[in-house]
């Protein structure tokens, strides 16, 4: 996609997230969904390690629950998001806790407002699958990292992408967990990289005000982009649930997320 096409896409995405800001903030509700809490966040914690005293960029911070999580642990956090409404919610929620966190309205495709070699860690949680500018974003993250700094980013697993070309074939609803049993997962046209629009739902089951755009890419595309940006991959994880709760029956069979850890090595 050329620069003009990327700019138009980001303008459209900004409108989507502005429209959905309140619904999204209410869904995340300072703690994330059960999938975040039991699968993704424990993996992020392991890969990030001890963060006290480190400077972290939360790139695409949403309503800021991870910014607050790591600020509570002693990190110096800067959060950026394309949505002005979400940034305002971040500021309000940080202030309610008495946390000192910088928040800025910023497009991760350019990161114009950030200095070079400013951060020990860049965290980008479930964001790169929602933007058209994978290469530009990763190049910007490398620029923002200090030498030997670390990038940790998560995506929905590309090989089992239910926001893209994959879907679960579902059976009967479990009377205990209230979720439908997974019969099997179907995936087709994995190599066709394109955008999809999906509608999220609130905790009460109502549709979000606007559909959200997702960009399906192959695993090899993500790996090539990380390497091309000048980053060295140190870990690639497909985290399992941290609990044996039967609610996560599907996620114990097929990974929901993929998480990368990469380092800026040398100048």
SVG drawing of the C-alpha trace seen along z (x, -y; Angstrom):
<svg xmlns="http://www.w3.org/2000/svg" viewBox="-27 -15 53 46">
<polyline fill="none" stroke="black" stroke-width="0.4" points="0.0,0.0 1.4,-3.4 1.7,-6.4 -1.5,-8.0 -3.4,-4.7 -2.0,-4.2 -3.0,-7.7 -6.6,-7.2 -6.8,-3.8 -5.5,-5.3 -8.0,-8.2 -10.8,-5.6 -9.5,-3.5 -9.3,-6.6 -13.0,-7.2 -13.8,-3.6 -12.0,-3.8 -13.5,-7.2 -16.9,-5.8 -16.3,-2.7 -14.2,-4.3 -16.8,-4.1 -18.0,-0.6 -14.4,0.6 -13.4,-1.0 -16.5,0.6 -15.6,4.0 -12.0,3.8 -13.0,2.3 -9.5,1.9 -8.8,5.6 -9.3,7.0 -11.5,9.9 -11.1,13.4 -8.9,14.2 -6.6,11.3 -6.4,12.1 -5.9,15.9 -3.9,16.3 -2.3,13.1 -1.4,11.0 0.6,13.7 2.6,14.2 3.3,10.5 4.4,10.4 6.9,13.2 8.4,11.7 8.6,8.2 10.1,9.4 10.9,6.8 9.8,3.4 10.5,1.2 12.5,-1.9 12.2,-1.2 10.7,-3.5 7.9,-1.8 6.0,-2.9 2.5,-1.4 1.9,-1.7 -1.9,-1.6 -2.8,-1.8 -6.6,-1.6 -8.2,-2.5 -4.8,-2.1 -5.2,1.0 -1.7,2.2 -0.2,-1.2 -1.7,-1.3 -0.6,2.3 3.0,1.6 3.0,-1.9 1.8,-0.2 4.9,2.0 7.2,-1.0 7.7,-1.6 7.7,-5.0 5.0,-4.7 4.1,-6.7 0.9,-5.6 -0.1,-6.6 -3.3,-5.9 -4.9,-7.2 -8.2,-7.9 -8.5,-11.2 -11.5,-9.8 -9.5,-6.7 -6.6,-8.9 -8.9,-11.1 -10.3,-7.9 -6.7,-6.8 -5.9,-10.1 -9.1,-10.0 -8.5,-6.4 -4.8,-7.0 -5.8,-10.2 -8.4,-8.2 -5.6,-5.9 -3.1,-8.7 -0.7,-7.2 1.7,-9.4 1.5,-8.3 2.0,-10.4 -0.6,-9.9 -0.6,-11.4 -2.7,-11.1 -0.3,-9.5 -0.4,-7.5 1.8,-4.4 2.4,-4.5 4.6,-7.5 5.3,-8.2 6.2,-11.7 6.0,-13.0 8.5,-10.6 12.3,-11.0 14.8,-8.5 16.1,-5.9 13.8,-7.0 12.4,-3.7 13.7,-0.5 10.6,1.4 7.9,0.9 4.7,2.9 2.2,3.2 -0.7,5.3 -3.2,6.6 -2.7,3.5 -0.6,4.4 -3.4,6.6 -5.6,3.5 -3.3,1.2 -2.2,1.2 1.4,0.0 3.2,3.0 6.6,2.1 6.4,-1.6 5.2,-0.8 8.0,1.7 10.6,-0.7 9.2,-3.4 9.4,-1.1 13.0,-0.3 13.8,-4.0 12.1,-4.6 14.0,-1.9 17.3,-2.4 20.1,-0.1 19.4,3.4 15.8,2.3 13.0,4.8 9.8,4.9 7.0,7.2 3.9,7.4 0.9,9.6 -1.5,10.5 -4.4,12.9 -2.7,16.1 -2.5,15.8 -3.0,19.5 -6.2,19.5 -7.5,16.0 -11.2,15.8 -11.0,12.1 -9.8,13.0 -10.3,16.1 -10.8,18.6 -13.8,19.6 -14.9,22.2 -17.5,24.7 -19.5,24.6 -21.7,27.2 -24.1,27.1 -23.8,24.5 -22.3,25.8 -24.8,25.2 -21.9,24.4 -19.6,22.2 -22.4,20.7 -20.0,21.1 -20.6,23.3 -18.4,26.3 -15.8,26.2 -16.3,28.9 -13.4,28.0 -11.6,24.9 -11.7,24.2 -9.2,22.1 -8.9,21.3 -7.1,18.9 -4.4,18.4 -2.0,16.9 -4.4,14.2 -3.4,11.2 -6.3,8.7 -8.5,6.7 -11.7,7.9 -14.3,6.1 -15.8,7.6 -18.3,6.3 -17.4,6.7 -20.0,7.1 -20.4,5.5 -20.5,7.5 -24.3,7.5 -24.2,8.8 -25.0,5.6 -23.1,4.8 -20.4,2.1 -21.5,-1.1 -19.1,-0.5 -17.3,2.5 -13.5,2.8 -11.0,3.4 -8.5,6.3 -5.6,7.1 -4.8,10.7 -1.1,11.5 0.8,14.8 3.3,15.6 6.1,15.4 5.1,11.8 5.3,10.8 8.7,12.5 10.1,10.9 8.8,7.4 10.4,7.7 13.8,8.8 13.6,6.1 13.1,3.4 16.4,4.3 15.1,6.3 16.4,9.6 13.6,12.1 14.3,13.7 11.0,15.4 7.8,16.5 5.1,17.8 1.6,19.3 0.3,19.0 -2.1,21.5 -4.6,20.6 -3.2,20.3 -6.2,22.1 -7.9,25.5 -11.3,23.7 -13.5,25.6 -14.5,22.1 -11.2,22.3 -11.9,25.6 -11.3,24.2 -8.2,22.2 -6.5,25.3 -6.9,27.0 -5.9,24.2 -3.8,21.1 -5.7,17.8 -2.7,15.5 0.9,15.2 3.4,13.1 6.8,11.9 9.7,10.6 12.4,8.8 15.5,6.8 17.2,3.8 20.8,4.9 23.5,2.4 23.0,-1.0"/>
</svg>
